[in-house]
Amino acid sequence: MALSEFSLIEQYFAKLTVSRDDVVVGIGDDCAVLACPPDKNIAVSIDTLVEGVHFFADVDPISLGYKSLAVGLSDLAAMGAKPVWFTLALTLPEVNEDWLESFARGLAELALQHQIQLVGGDTTRGPLTISIQVHGLVDKTHVLRRDTAQVGDLIYVTGTLGDAGAALQTRLQNWQQDVLDERDWQYLQQRLERPTPRIDISPKLLGIAHAAIDISDGLLADLGHILDKSHKGAIVQLDRLPLSPALTKLDSSTAHQLALSSGDDYELCFTVPRTLAGQLDASCDNITCIGEITDEPGLKLIGKDLQEIALENLRTGYDHFSA
């Protein structure tokens, strides 16, 4: 018997995550009813992934389920919020039970890792599209924002930059085959298809970082959002950008272009007062200081020779509706 919209949700998604005490009413009613502690606010973000735009048609559905949730958790990390609940809206061209089982498995892997419960969902027929809304709890007195960077703050990023962009280039064309080997390709593909939301680092920034954002559209674009919202400028040192061993095999201009402009890394960029930098460095691994916030509007990129690099020669990031 063919699965209906409601039996599909029940069979594949209703029981794939933990049951939290703060879920009063979960899947199976018109709305979820959720309990929020009095000392917390709720942070909410939604992301939509469309086949052919955000992922390839032949992507592993386990990895797709994982990434579909990871991109939203990265938004919560950028706000200093602890993930607690999420909803799923799934548009399918047809019911493929093997695909659904694998997709649900990947989704559950990350949800169980962070003890986050699926509390609602919807399915419909159409081109493959995945929309996930995540909810997190954040202290009322400690919320990381884009508009609070201060002059003199040091600029940090987590992890390495440009890996997902390199994987995309390798997938789209026979790119750097004489430089990157099979191990490099597997690493880069993992970074593209299964990014790591920095939920582990996010709580350590509360009370230390002034401003934060996740890097989904490229460092230049996303740091630019902090500068615009905070009405500040920045100086970034090109040779400080953290690169993976795979990217260091590329010529420096290509590697730096990827690190500055390619999206899908889902790392964090944040600013910290210089007086607290030592405290941050002692508590956090896998972070790199790349520059400083200034009072002069705009972003200056400084090369090894201490000369400013013209930004008009660089792509600044991804925009779905740009020309």
C-alpha positions in Angstrom: 0.0 0.0 0.0 1.3 3.4 -0.9 2.4 5.7 1.9 0.3 8.7 2.6 1.6 12.1 3.7 0.8 11.3 7.3 2.1 7.7 7.4 5.3 8.9 5.8 6.0 11.2 8.7 5.0 8.6 11.2 7.1 5.8 9.7 10.3 7.7 8.9 10.5 10.8 11.1 8.2 10.8 14.2 10.5 8.7 16.4 13.9 9.3 14.9 15.1 11.7 17.6 15.1 12.0 21.4 12.1 12.8 23.5 12.7 16.0 25.5 10.9 17.0 28.7 10.3 20.5 27.4 8.1 19.3 24.5 4.6 19.4 25.8 3.0 18.4 22.5 5.1 17.1 19.7 4.3 15.4 16.3 0.7 14.4 15.8 -1.2 17.6 16.5 -1.9 20.8 14.6 1.0 22.6 16.4 3.9 21.7 18.7 3.7 23.1 22.2 7.1 23.8 23.7 8.1 25.0 27.2 10.7 27.7 27.5 12.6 28.2 30.8 12.0 31.7 32.3 15.6 32.7 32.1 15.9 31.9 28.4 14.9 33.3 25.0 14.2 31.2 22.0 16.4 31.6 18.9 14.8 30.5 15.6 16.3 30.0 12.2 15.1 28.4 9.0 17.1 27.1 6.0 15.9 25.7 2.7 18.0 23.3 0.5 16.9 22.8 -3.1 18.2 20.1 -5.4 20.4 21.5 -8.1 21.1 24.7 -6.2 22.4 23.5 -2.8 23.2 19.9 -3.5 23.8 17.5 -6.4 21.0 15.1 -7.4 23.3 12.1 -6.7 24.4 13.2 -3.2 24.4 10.5 -0.6 21.0 10.9 1.2 22.6 10.1 4.6 24.9 13.0 4.2 22.1 15.2 2.9 20.0 14.5 6.0 23.0 15.3 8.1 23.8 18.6 6.3 20.2 19.7 6.2 20.2 19.9 10.0 23.8 21.1 10.3 23.3 24.3 8.4 20.6 25.4 10.9 22.6 24.3 13.9 25.4 26.5 12.6 23.1 29.5 12.8 22.2 28.7 16.4 25.9 28.4 17.2 26.5 31.9 15.8 23.9 33.3 18.3 25.2 31.3 21.3 22.1 29.2 21.5 21.8 25.6 22.6 19.8 23.5 20.1 16.6 22.0 21.4 13.9 21.5 18.7 13.4 21.4 15.0 10.7 21.0 12.3 11.0 19.5 8.9 9.2 20.4 5.6 10.0 17.9 2.9 9.0 18.2 -0.8 9.5 15.0 -2.7 9.1 14.2 -6.4 8.1 10.7 -5.4 8.1 8.3 -2.5 11.4 6.4 -2.5 11.5 4.4 0.7 15.2 3.5 0.5 16.1 7.2 0.0 13.8 8.3 2.9 15.3 5.7 5.3 18.8 6.9 4.5 17.9 10.6 4.7 16.2 10.1 8.0 19.2 8.2 9.3 21.5 11.1 8.5 19.1 13.5 10.1 18.9 11.4 13.2 22.7 11.1 13.5 23.2 14.8 14.1 19.9 15.3 16.0 20.9 12.6 18.5 24.4 14.0 18.8 23.0 17.3 20.1 19.9 15.9 21.9 17.5 17.9 19.7 13.9 16.7 19.1 11.9 16.8 15.9 8.6 18.4 16.9 6.7 18.9 13.7 6.8 18.3 10.0 5.0 18.5 6.6 5.5 16.6 3.3 4.2 17.5 -0.2 4.9 16.5 -3.8 7.3 18.6 -6.0 10.9 19.1 -6.8 13.2 17.8 -4.0 13.3 20.6 -1.4 14.2 20.4 2.3 13.3 23.1 4.8 14.3 22.8 8.4 13.5 25.3 11.2 15.7 25.0 14.2 15.0 26.4 17.7 17.6 27.0 20.4 17.6 28.4 23.9 19.9 31.3 24.7 20.5 33.2 28.0 18.6 36.5 28.1 21.7 38.3 29.1 24.1 36.6 26.7 23.2 36.7 23.0 25.8 36.8 20.2 24.8 39.3 17.5 26.2 40.8 14.3 25.8 44.5 15.4 28.0 44.6 18.5 31.6 44.5 17.2 33.8 47.1 18.9 36.9 49.0 17.7 40.1 47.1 18.7 38.4 43.7 18.8 40.4 40.9 17.4 38.7 38.9 14.6 38.7 35.1 14.9 37.5 32.2 12.8 37.0 28.5 13.7 38.4 25.6 11.7 39.7 26.0 8.2 38.3 28.0 5.3 37.7 27.3 1.7 37.4 23.5 1.9 33.8 23.2 0.8 34.4 25.6 -2.1 37.4 23.5 -3.3 35.2 20.4 -3.1 32.6 22.1 -5.3 35.1 23.1 -7.9 36.5 19.6 -7.9 33.0 18.2 -8.4 32.1 20.7 -11.2 35.2 20.2 -13.3 38.4 18.3 -13.6 40.1 20.7 -11.3 43.6 20.5 -9.7 43.9 16.8 -10.5 47.6 17.1 -10.7 47.8 18.6 -7.2 45.0 17.0 -5.1 45.0 13.2 -4.5 42.2 10.9 -3.6 42.7 11.4 0.1 42.4 15.2 -0.4 39.2 14.8 -2.4 37.6 12.6 0.2 38.5 15.1 2.9 37.1 18.1 0.9 34.0 16.2 0.0 33.4 15.4 3.6 33.7 19.1 4.5 31.1 20.0 1.8 28.6 17.3 2.5 28.9 16.9 6.3 29.9 20.3 7.8 30.5 20.5 11.5 28.3 23.1 13.3 30.5 24.7 16.0 28.1 24.0 18.8 31.1 23.0 21.0 32.8 26.3 20.7 29.7 28.6 20.8 29.1 28.4 24.6 32.7 29.3 25.3 32.2 32.6 23.5 29.4 33.8 25.8 30.6 36.7 27.9 33.8 37.0 25.9 32.9 37.6 22.2 31.3 40.9 21.2 29.9 39.8 17.8 29.5 36.6 15.8 28.2 35.1 12.5 28.4 31.8 10.8 30.4 31.6 7.5 27.9 30.2 5.0 28.4 32.6 2.1 32.1 33.2 2.4 34.3 35.1 4.9 34.3 38.4 3.0 30.5 38.4 2.7 29.8 37.3 6.2 32.4 39.4 8.0 31.0 42.2 5.9 27.6 41.7 7.5 29.2 42.2 11.0 30.9 45.4 9.7 27.7 46.8 8.2 25.6 46.0 11.2 28.2 47.3 13.7 29.1 50.4 11.6 32.8 49.4 11.8 35.7 48.5 9.5 38.3 45.7 9.6 41.9 44.8 8.7 42.4 41.1 7.7 45.8 39.6 7.3 45.8 37.3 4.3 48.6 35.0 5.6 46.7 34.3 8.8 43.8 32.6 7.1 43.6 29.0 8.3 44.0 26.5 5.5 43.7 22.8 5.5 46.6 20.6 4.3 44.6 20.0 1.1 44.3 23.7 0.3 47.9 24.4 1.1 48.8 22.2 -1.9 47.2 24.7 -4.2 48.9 27.9 -5.4 48.4 30.6 -2.7 46.2 32.9 -4.8 43.7 30.1 -5.5 43.7 28.9 -1.9 43.2 32.4 -0.5 40.4 33.2 -3.0 38.6 30.0 -1.8 39.2 30.9 1.9 37.9 34.4 1.4 34.9 33.9 -0.9 33.6 30.4 -1.1 30.6 29.4 0.9 29.3 26.3 2.7 32.1 26.1 5.3 29.8 26.7 8.3 32.6 27.9 10.5 32.2 30.8 12.9 33.6 34.3 12.6 33.6 36.4 15.8 35.2 39.4 17.4 36.8 39.5 20.9 38.2 42.4 22.9 42.0 42.2 23.0 42.0 42.0 26.8 40.0 38.7 26.7 42.0 37.1 23.9 44.2 35.1 26.3 41.2 33.7 28.1 39.6 32.7 24.8 42.8 31.0 23.5 43.1 29.0 26.7 39.5 27.7 26.5 39.1 27.1 22.8 40.9 24.8 20.3 40.8 25.2 16.5 40.4 29.0 16.4 42.6 31.5 14.5 43.0 35.2 14.9 42.9 36.8 11.4 42.6 40.5 12.0 41.2 43.5 13.9 38.1 45.7 14.0 38.8 49.3 13.1 36.8 52.6 13.2 37.4 53.3 9.5 34.5 51.9 7.5 35.2 49.1 5.0 37.4 46.0 5.0 41.2 46.1 4.2 43.0 43.0 3.2 46.7 43.0 3.8 49.1 40.7 2.1 52.5 39.3 3.2 54.3 42.4 2.0 52.0 44.5 4.1 50.4 46.0 1.0 46.7 46.3 0.7 45.0 44.0 -1.8 42.2 45.4 -3.9 38.9 43.7 -3.0 37.4 44.4 -6.4 39.6 41.7 -7.8 38.0 39.1 -5.5 34.6 37.5 -5.5 32.9 38.6 -2.2 30.6 35.6 -1.6 27.5 33.8 -2.8 24.1 35.6 -3.3 21.2 33.6 -4.8 19.7 36.7 -6.4 22.8 38.6 -7.6 23.3 39.3 -11.3 
